[in-house]
Amino acid sequence: MSPKTTRAQLAAALNQDLAGEYQAVIMYATYSAAVTGPHRPMLKQFFSAEIPEELAHAQFLAEKVASLGGSPVTVPRPVPPAGDARQMLENVLAAERQAIADYKARAEQAASYGDKGLATHLETIVEDETSHFEETEKILRGW
């Protein structure tokens, strides 16, 4: 049996996730603007469509960190550079893979802390991120 997650540990971990959501917002906005080539119209729309959901995740996390007595971070994880559309998609795939793993772990921490509502909400975010991952993977499969 693992030790119970503390309030401070949960807030710190959620702040890491918040930095990841900021990264996603910046990455999608940047890639949407910078994508070139014959697939630009579709990829611009694909990247742009993800921004509101990632921003909603970030807002939720910031609120939860503050509710736990923490101070929400303001610095994103670094956004990986991409020289072409394929690299953009590969970077998105890697970021979504990381988000899925992080949120699964966070849901377990939230349950260990005793916050079933948070655990359930984080599992819903896992569903969102999995959908993003699968869509990106489908696009790359045809490349």
N, C-alpha and C positions, 0 to 999 in steps of 0.2 A: 504494500500500500504506500502510495507516495504522500509526502507531507502536504498539509493543507496550504493552499495558496493564500498569501496575505493580500490585504488591500493595496499596499505599496507595490508589491510584485505585479499584481494585476494591472495597476495603473501604468507602471513602467512598460509592461509588455504591450498594452494597448497603445501606448505612445509610439512604440516601434511600428505597429500596424498603421498608425496615423501617418507616420513619415512615409510609409509605403503607399498609402492612398494619395498623399500629396505628390509623390513621384508619379503615380499613375495619371493623375490629372495633368501634370506638366508634360509627361511623355505623350499622352494622347493629343493634347493641344498642339504640341510641337510637331509631332509626326503628321498630324492632320494638315498643318500648314506647309510642311516641308516635303511631303511625299510627291514624287514625280514619276513620270513614265506612263505607259498605256493603262495601267490600273489605277491611276490617280483618282478619278471620280468615285470609284467604288471604295477605295481605301480611305479617302478623305472622309466620306460619309461613315464608314466603319469606325474610324478613330474618333470622329466627332461625336458619334452616338454614345460612346462609352463615358464621356466626360461627366454628364449629369449624375450617373449612377455612382461613379467613383467619388464625386464631390459629396453626394449624400452619405456615402460610407464615412468619408472624412468628418463630416459634420456630426454624425452619430458618435464616432469615436472621440472627437474632441469633447462633446457633451459628457460622455461617460467618464473620460479621464477626469474632467472637472468635478463630476459627481462623486468620484472616488477620492477627491481631495488633492488630485495631482494638477499639474500645470501642463496643458496641452502643448506639444512641441510645435515649432513653427518652421522647422527645417526638413525638407524632403530627403529621402534617400537619393543618391545621385541618379540622374537620368542617363542611361547609356547612349552614347552617340550611335548614329546609324547613317551609313553612306548611301543606302538604297532601300527600296521598299521591302525587299526580302529580309534585310537585317532589322528593319523596324518591326516586322512581324515576329521574327525570332526573339527580339528583345521583349516584345509584349508577351509572347508565350512563356519566356523565362520568368517575367514579373508575375504573371498570373499563376504559374506553378508555385512560386514562392508564397504568394498570397494565400493560396489554397492550404498549403502546409502550415503557414502561420495561423490562419483562422481556425483550422482544426485543433491545433495546440491551444489556442486561446479559448476555444469553447470548453476544452477539458479543464483549463485553469479556472474559467468562470464557474464551472460546475463544482470544482474543488473549493473555490471560495464560498460557494453557496448561493450564487446568483443565477438561478435557473432561467430567468428572463433574458439575461445577457447571453447565456450559453445558447439558448434557442435562437436569439437574434444573430449571433455569430455563425450558427449553422446555416441560417438563411443566406448570410453573406457568402459562405462556402458555396452554396448553390449558385449564386450570382457569378462568382469568380470561376466556377467550373464551367458555366455556360460560356463565359468570355474565352476561357482556355480552349474549349471544344470548337468554338467558331473560328478562332485563330488557327487552330490545328487543321481544320478543314480547308481554310484558305491556303495554308502552306502546303498541304498535301497535293494540291493541283499546280504548284509552282514548278 
